[in-house]
Amino acid sequence: MSITPPSTQPPLPGPPSPGPPSPLEIEEVLLEIVLHLDRQSLHSCVSVSKIFYRASIRALWSTVRWKNLASNSDDSFLSQFERYGHYAVELQDNFNADLDMIAQVCTNLRELRLTWTLVWDDKLECILRSSPKISRLFLFSCSPLTTLALSHIANLAGLRRLELKNYNRVDEPSIVAMLRSCPMLEHLVLEDVRLNGILLDSLGETPLNIKILALTRSAPSGNLVRNLLRNSRHIQHFSLARNTHSEVSVDELLTIQDSYRHLSNLNLESCKGFDNEALHVLFQTCSKLVRVNVSGTKIEDSSLEALAANCPELRNLNLAWCAHITDGGLLRLLQSCSGLTFLDISTMEKVSAAIFYPGNSWACSRLETLISIGIDMARPRGSIQRNHAMMFSQLSRLETLQDLAIGGTNLVLELEAGLSKMGQLSQLVSFRLSLVQGVLGEAEIRWLIEAWPKLKRVKFESGSLPSPWLRYFRRRRPHLVLG
């Protein structure tokens, strides 16, 4: 007798295995999403769920502007700050912050910006000790600070950006200690800081990682500039702007030519201590310049030609108030620098309407911004109307122009002189008119109202547009911002 084995049945399926969590259930992922919302939307998200609450609160308190928030309801703000301030990553104050509370509550700051704040050295030390990971520090017009402040800043090993303005109590030991203790510092701005007479010989050969260096209106010594540039082999942006009576000599700048290999942005605005020869040599050395500001300097045609010949990547050039440049020098630049997108040629005494001659075609067809205020339209001698016709014709070829400012002695806007040709500037967004002779005519005003469909901003010199026409302008183009 055979025995039949019992039939085997498959086991019952167990509960399904849980799938991966939704991205909206991961707080860090949700935080990255809600950081793109405005404050009103963030307040709405607070009541959605617990995870939305945590992410939204972190986003709301990631950036704290002390003055703006505290001005509404001090008691409410302070209690909320005490509860949520530890989420703050960026903190800004414009005068009245409670520095003790900041030091006690904020432990995760990455950026600190204090402007006109009455902060003493010990208060700053407490804040920096509580948030040792600060990488961006801005101290503007904090008058109580002394040289000790730099020694406290030196404790921020991860500091990448430091900007000091209106800070008068510095010396060589404090600067050197800070530079040596912050090896990651890439962006250093010292504006209205008393640097005159300060040497940096004790810095030695300490390598610096500085890529952006601005010593604005601080009268730095040549020794300080030379040592900073010599040790910063990767400098890309360098500014000595508005050091009108700078002590930096030409030799001190030119003996460290290797430091300029990566330099792309040079700002020497109002540095009258550099003569044309020094600028000529400097432009021959810096072949990768993209942005150059030499407004108010002694630059002449020869240096301008060196700049055009040796800097093929030049895009942004400011020549305002350069009294020694002539029509010929400027024309040679305009005919060779095809990559220019920004050009300021305002108030150049020797430049006339000759730069607009029909035979002098400009190569800079990519210009997006042109500021040409102060050109005497009566020179060269002849017909002023003819000079205007040349200008309108030359400018009408700049089809990529978005921002245009014109004005000067004897400038008039007349359709008879060819103003209508400017209608070809279809990309124009901003138009500024200055130093215009007389009042705009009715036909010209009506033309301006209809011209340039993309125009968003217009600024007329006071008196050039009568009040009735100004109101008419506003009715016809209500979305325009009229200056």
C-alpha distance (Angstrom), angle and dihedral (degrees) to the residues before:
residue distance angle dihedral
M1 . . .
S2 3.76 . .
I3 3.73 121.8 .
T4 3.77 117.1 -136.2
P5 3.82 111.6 -140.1
P6 3.76 114.8 -124.6
S7 3.76 114.6 -98.4
T8 3.83 114.1 -102.0
Q9 3.77 118.2 -136.9
P10 3.81 124.1 -161.1
P11 3.82 114.9 -104.5
L12 3.74 117.7 -98.6
P13 3.82 112.9 -96.1
G14 3.78 114.5 -102.1
P15 3.80 125.5 -131.8
P16 3.81 113.5 -63.0
S17 3.78 115.5 -94.5
P18 3.79 112.7 -108.5
G19 3.79 114.5 -102.2
P20 3.77 125.6 -132.3
P21 3.80 114.7 -67.4
S22 3.76 119.1 -97.2
P23 3.80 113.8 -101.0
L24 3.80 87.3 -120.2
E25 3.81 88.4 62.4
I26 3.81 92.4 59.5
E27 3.79 109.1 85.2
E28 3.81 97.1 -152.2
V29 3.81 91.8 50.8
L30 3.79 91.9 46.7
L31 3.80 90.1 48.8
E32 3.81 91.2 57.3
I33 3.80 88.6 53.5
V34 3.80 99.5 46.7
L35 3.80 92.1 46.2
H36 3.82 86.1 76.9
L37 3.82 93.1 58.3
D38 3.80 126.6 95.0
R39 3.79 120.2 -113.4
Q40 3.81 95.0 -100.0
S41 3.81 91.0 54.8
L42 3.79 91.1 46.4
H43 3.81 90.8 54.3
S44 3.81 88.3 53.0
C45 3.81 91.4 50.8
V46 3.79 91.9 55.5
S47 3.82 92.1 77.7
V48 3.84 97.4 45.6
S49 3.80 99.2 86.3
K50 3.79 141.9 -40.6
I51 3.78 94.3 -87.8
F52 3.81 91.5 46.3
Y53 3.80 87.7 49.1
R54 3.81 93.2 54.3
A55 3.81 94.4 44.5
S56 3.81 93.7 45.4
I57 3.80 93.6 48.2
R58 3.80 90.2 50.5
A59 3.80 90.2 50.4
L60 3.81 93.4 46.4
W61 3.78 92.2 51.6
S62 3.80 99.6 36.8
T63 3.82 89.5 93.8
V64 3.79 118.8 36.5
R65 3.80 122.4 -170.7
W66 3.75 100.0 -170.1
K67 3.79 101.2 -164.2
N68 3.81 96.8 46.0
L69 3.79 94.7 48.7
A70 3.77 98.2 38.9
S71 3.79 93.6 51.2
N72 3.82 92.2 68.6
S73 3.78 100.7 54.5
D74 3.78 117.3 -13.2
D75 3.81 96.9 -167.4
S76 3.79 93.5 48.1
F77 3.79 93.2 45.6
L78 3.79 94.5 47.7
S79 3.79 93.3 50.0
Q80 3.80 91.6 48.1
F81 3.80 91.4 45.2
E82 3.78 90.4 52.2
R83 3.81 89.2 52.6
Y84 3.81 101.2 40.3
G85 3.81 104.5 18.5
H86 3.79 92.3 101.7
Y87 3.83 87.0 72.9
A88 3.82 91.0 61.6
V89 3.79 113.7 118.7
E90 3.81 96.7 167.2
L91 3.79 124.5 33.6
Q92 3.80 127.5 -175.2
D93 3.78 128.9 -175.9
N94 3.80 130.8 -179.6
F95 3.79 100.5 -169.2
N96 3.79 120.6 -44.5
A97 3.81 110.8 56.4
D98 3.81 121.4 145.7
L99 3.81 96.0 -122.2
D100 3.81 94.1 -172.8
M101 3.80 91.3 56.0
I102 3.81 91.4 46.7
A103 3.79 90.5 52.5
Q104 3.81 90.9 48.2
V105 3.81 99.1 44.3
C106 3.81 107.7 28.7
T107 3.78 111.7 75.1
N108 3.79 100.6 146.3
L109 3.80 104.4 53.9
R110 3.78 118.5 146.3
E111 3.83 96.7 172.2
L112 3.80 129.2 34.2
R113 3.81 123.1 -176.9
L114 3.81 120.2 -178.6
T115 3.82 120.2 178.9
W116 3.82 122.3 -177.7
T117 3.79 87.4 -15.4
L118 3.80 117.7 154.9
V119 3.78 93.7 -128.6
W120 3.78 120.9 158.1
D121 3.78 125.6 -156.6
D122 3.80 94.9 -101.0
K123 3.83 92.5 49.6
L124 3.79 91.1 51.0
E125 3.78 90.1 48.0
C126 3.83 91.4 54.8
I127 3.81 92.5 50.1
L128 3.79 93.5 47.8
R129 3.80 91.4 46.8
S130 3.82 90.5 52.6
S131 3.81 92.4 49.0
P132 3.80 105.4 34.1
K133 3.82 92.2 163.5
I134 3.82 95.3 68.7
S135 3.80 107.5 137.1
R136 3.82 100.2 172.8
L137 3.82 120.3 48.9
F138 3.82 126.7 177.5
L139 3.81 120.8 -177.9
F140 3.81 112.4 177.4
S141 3.82 122.0 179.6
C142 3.81 94.7 -21.0
S143 3.80 93.4 156.2
P144 3.85 100.7 -176.4
L145 3.81 92.9 63.3
T146 3.81 117.9 107.2
T147 3.79 135.7 -175.4
L148 3.81 88.2 -72.0
A149 3.81 88.6 71.9
L150 3.80 90.7 69.0
S151 3.80 90.5 52.8
H152 3.82 89.1 54.4
I153 3.81 90.6 47.2
A154 3.80 87.8 52.6
N155 3.83 87.9 68.9
L156 3.83 90.3 68.5
A157 3.78 98.3 91.5
G158 3.82 91.6 176.3
L159 3.82 95.7 51.2
R160 3.81 111.0 137.4
R161 3.81 103.3 165.6
L162 3.79 129.0 35.7
E163 3.81 126.0 174.8
L164 3.80 122.0 179.6
K165 3.82 121.8 -179.0
N166 3.80 129.1 -179.5
Y167 3.78 90.6 4.4
N168 3.79 111.8 145.7
R169 3.79 107.0 170.4
V170 3.78 107.1 80.8
D171 3.78 133.5 125.1
E172 3.78 138.2 179.5
P173 3.84 98.9 -94.6
S174 3.82 93.3 51.7
I175 3.82 93.7 47.5
V176 3.80 93.4 46.2
A177 3.82 92.5 47.4
M178 3.80 90.9 50.8
L179 3.81 93.7 48.0
R180 3.80 92.7 48.8
S181 3.82 94.2 46.6
C182 3.82 95.9 48.0
P183 3.81 104.2 57.5
M184 3.83 92.6 163.8
L185 3.82 94.7 57.2
E186 3.82 107.5 130.1
H187 3.81 104.6 159.4
L188 3.81 120.2 48.8
V189 3.82 123.1 173.3
L190 3.80 122.0 177.4
E191 3.81 110.1 178.5
D192 3.80 122.9 174.7
V193 3.79 88.8 -4.3
R194 3.80 116.7 143.5
L195 3.78 102.9 -115.9
N196 3.79 98.8 148.5
G197 3.79 111.7 124.8
I198 3.81 94.2 11.3
L199 3.82 114.1 129.5
L200 3.80 126.5 -164.5
D201 3.80 102.1 -160.4
S202 3.81 90.1 123.2
L203 3.82 89.1 63.8
G204 3.77 87.1 77.2
E205 3.79 114.3 177.9
T206 3.79 96.2 -31.4
P207 3.82 104.5 152.4
L208 3.80 114.0 -123.9
N209 3.79 127.6 -157.8
I210 3.82 94.0 -152.5
K211 3.80 113.1 142.3
I212 3.82 99.4 165.0
L213 3.80 118.0 44.5
A214 3.81 123.8 173.8
L215 3.81 122.0 175.6
T216 3.78 98.4 177.3
R217 3.81 121.4 -178.2
S218 3.80 90.4 -21.5
A219 3.84 102.2 116.2
P220 3.82 94.5 -131.6
S221 3.77 118.5 -164.3
G222 3.78 119.0 -114.1
N223 3.80 89.2 -117.8
L224 3.82 91.6 57.1
V225 3.81 93.5 48.0
R226 3.80 93.3 45.8
N227 3.81 94.0 50.3
L228 3.79 93.8 46.2
L229 3.80 93.4 49.5
R230 3.80 94.2 41.6
N231 3.80 91.6 56.0
S232 3.82 95.1 40.7
R233 3.78 102.8 75.0
H234 3.79 94.5 169.4
I235 3.80 99.4 51.8
Q236 3.80 111.0 151.0
H237 3.83 104.5 164.0
F238 3.79 121.3 38.9
S239 3.81 126.8 175.4
L240 3.80 132.7 -178.0
A241 3.80 91.6 164.4
R242 3.80 120.4 167.9
N243 3.78 96.1 4.0
T244 3.79 88.8 135.9
H245 3.79 95.0 172.1
S246 3.79 98.1 31.5
E247 3.80 119.0 173.9
V248 3.80 91.3 -148.5
S249 3.79 109.7 117.9
V250 3.77 125.5 -147.8
D251 3.81 92.7 -117.0
E252 3.80 91.5 54.2
L253 3.79 90.3 56.2
L254 3.78 97.8 42.6
T255 3.82 97.9 46.8
I256 3.82 90.2 70.6
Q257 3.79 99.0 51.8
D258 3.83 92.3 142.2
S259 3.81 88.6 69.5
Y260 3.80 90.9 65.4
R261 3.80 97.1 62.2
H262 3.82 93.0 103.3
L263 3.81 97.9 29.9
S264 3.82 111.0 132.3
N265 3.82 103.0 156.1
L266 3.82 121.9 50.8
N267 3.82 123.5 176.1
L268 3.81 117.4 -175.8
E269 3.80 97.1 154.6
S270 3.83 111.8 169.5
C271 3.81 92.9 -6.8
K272 3.78 95.7 146.6
G273 3.79 92.6 168.9
F274 3.81 91.0 80.0
D275 3.78 115.0 79.2
N276 3.79 126.0 -152.7
E277 3.81 93.4 -94.5
A278 3.80 92.2 56.9
L279 3.80 91.9 49.2
H280 3.81 90.1 48.2
V281 3.82 92.3 55.5
L282 3.80 91.6 43.0
F283 3.81 92.7 54.1
Q284 3.78 90.8 48.5
T285 3.81 88.5 54.9
C286 3.81 99.7 45.0
S287 3.79 104.9 64.4
K288 3.83 97.7 162.9
L289 3.78 99.3 58.8
V290 3.80 114.8 143.1
R291 3.82 102.3 164.6
V292 3.82 122.4 34.7
N293 3.80 128.6 176.3
V294 3.81 113.9 -174.6
S295 3.80 96.5 150.6
G296 3.78 114.0 152.1
T297 3.82 94.3 15.5
K298 3.82 132.8 120.9
I299 3.80 94.1 -105.1
E300 3.81 115.5 149.9
D301 3.79 136.2 -168.3
S302 3.83 94.9 -84.0
S303 3.81 93.1 57.5
L304 3.78 90.5 45.4
E305 3.80 89.7 54.1
A306 3.82 90.6 49.0
L307 3.80 89.3 51.8
A308 3.80 92.1 51.0
A309 3.81 93.6 45.0
N310 3.81 99.4 45.5
C311 3.81 102.8 34.3
P312 3.82 108.7 61.2
E313 3.82 92.0 164.7
L314 3.82 94.1 59.1
R315 3.82 110.4 137.8
N316 3.81 107.5 153.8
L317 3.83 123.6 44.5
N318 3.81 130.4 171.5
L319 3.83 115.2 -167.3
A320 3.81 99.0 159.1
W321 3.80 116.3 147.6
C322 3.81 93.6 10.2
A323 3.79 99.5 145.5
H324 3.81 98.6 -176.7
I325 3.82 100.3 58.6
T326 3.79 115.7 102.0
D327 3.80 134.4 -157.1
G328 3.80 90.9 -98.3
G329 3.80 95.5 52.2
L330 3.79 93.5 46.7
L331 3.81 92.3 46.6
R332 3.80 92.3 53.0
L333 3.80 88.1 54.0
L334 3.81 93.1 47.5
Q335 3.80 91.0 49.4
S336 3.81 95.2 50.4
C337 3.83 109.0 33.8
S338 3.79 100.8 77.2
G339 3.82 94.0 164.9
L340 3.81 98.6 60.8
T341 3.80 114.5 128.0
F342 3.84 99.1 166.7
L343 3.81 126.7 40.0
D344 3.80 130.5 168.5
I345 3.82 114.3 -171.6
S346 3.79 98.1 161.1
T347 3.80 124.5 150.9
M348 3.80 98.7 2.1
E349 3.79 104.9 159.8
K350 3.81 98.3 -153.9
V351 3.81 97.4 43.4
S352 3.78 117.9 99.0
A353 3.80 140.1 171.3
A354 3.81 87.5 -78.4
I355 3.80 88.7 92.5
F356 3.82 86.8 70.5
Y357 3.83 96.5 57.6
P358 3.85 109.9 139.5
G359 3.81 91.5 -123.9
N360 3.82 91.5 55.0
S361 3.78 99.4 75.5
W362 3.80 113.2 -172.5
A363 3.80 116.6 -126.2
C364 3.82 93.9 -158.1
S365 3.79 94.5 92.5
R366 3.82 91.7 152.2
L367 3.80 95.8 66.0
E368 3.79 112.5 141.1
T369 3.82 98.2 172.0
L370 3.80 126.3 34.5
I371 3.81 123.2 174.7
S372 3.78 110.6 -172.5
I373 3.80 108.4 163.0
G374 3.77 123.5 148.9
I375 3.81 101.9 30.9
D376 3.80 112.5 143.1
M377 3.79 104.7 -125.5
A378 3.82 90.4 -167.1
R379 3.80 90.9 71.3
P380 2.95 131.5 112.9
R381 3.75 90.3 43.5
G382 3.76 115.7 -108.2
S383 3.74 132.8 69.6
I384 3.81 113.3 -0.2
Q385 3.79 88.3 -159.1
R386 3.81 89.4 55.2
N387 3.81 90.3 51.8
H388 3.80 89.7 52.6
A389 3.79 91.4 48.4
M390 3.83 89.4 53.9
M391 3.80 91.2 49.7
F392 3.81 95.0 48.9
S393 3.80 90.8 46.6
Q394 3.81 94.1 49.5
L395 3.80 94.2 45.6
S396 3.81 92.8 47.4
R397 3.83 88.7 65.9
L398 3.81 91.9 62.8
E399 3.78 93.2 89.3
T400 3.82 94.8 169.0
L401 3.82 93.5 56.1
Q402 3.82 113.3 130.1
D403 3.80 103.0 163.5
L404 3.82 121.0 39.7
A405 3.80 129.2 175.3
I406 3.81 119.6 177.8
G407 3.77 134.8 169.4
G408 3.76 143.4 124.1
T409 3.76 148.5 136.0
N410 3.81 111.4 -37.0
L411 3.80 92.5 4.5
V412 3.79 114.2 154.9
L413 3.78 131.4 172.6
E414 3.79 108.4 -138.3
L415 3.77 130.8 157.3
E416 3.80 88.2 -144.8
A417 3.80 89.3 63.4
G418 3.81 92.5 54.3
L419 3.79 102.6 -89.8
S420 3.81 89.4 144.6
K421 3.81 89.8 69.0
M422 3.79 87.3 71.4
G423 3.79 87.6 70.5
Q424 3.82 86.3 85.3
L425 3.82 88.8 74.9
S426 3.79 91.4 93.7
Q427 3.83 93.9 161.6
L428 3.80 95.3 56.0
V429 3.82 112.4 131.6
S430 3.82 102.3 164.7
F431 3.82 130.1 34.7
R432 3.82 125.3 -177.6
L433 3.77 125.6 -175.0
S434 3.81 121.9 -165.7
L435 3.80 138.5 167.4
V436 3.78 91.4 14.1
Q437 3.80 116.8 168.5
G438 3.79 112.8 -119.8
V439 3.79 130.3 -24.4
L440 3.79 123.7 -43.6
G441 3.80 114.0 -102.0
E442 3.79 124.0 -119.3
A443 3.81 94.4 -110.4
E444 3.82 91.6 49.9
I445 3.81 92.3 48.6
R446 3.80 92.1 50.6
W447 3.80 89.2 48.9
L448 3.81 92.0 50.6
I449 3.80 90.8 50.6
E450 3.81 91.9 56.4
A451 3.83 98.4 36.5
W452 3.79 128.7 94.4
P453 3.83 107.5 20.9
K454 3.82 93.7 -155.5
L455 3.80 93.9 53.1
K456 3.82 113.4 131.1
R457 3.82 104.8 162.8
V458 3.81 131.9 39.6
K459 3.79 126.7 175.9
F460 3.80 122.0 -171.9
E461 3.78 125.6 -170.6
S462 3.79 112.1 -107.2
G463 3.79 110.4 -83.7
S464 3.79 97.6 13.9
L465 3.81 92.3 99.4
P466 3.83 116.4 45.8
S467 3.81 116.0 -131.5
P468 3.83 96.2 -111.5
W469 3.78 90.4 54.0
L470 3.78 90.4 45.9
R471 3.80 89.9 57.1
Y472 3.80 90.0 45.7
F473 3.79 89.0 50.7
R474 3.80 90.6 53.3
R475 3.81 92.4 50.3
R476 3.80 94.3 50.0
R477 3.81 96.3 42.3
P478 3.84 103.8 26.7
H479 3.80 93.7 166.0
L480 3.79 93.7 57.6
V481 3.79 119.3 106.0
L482 3.80 104.9 -134.8
G483 3.78 118.0 -159.5
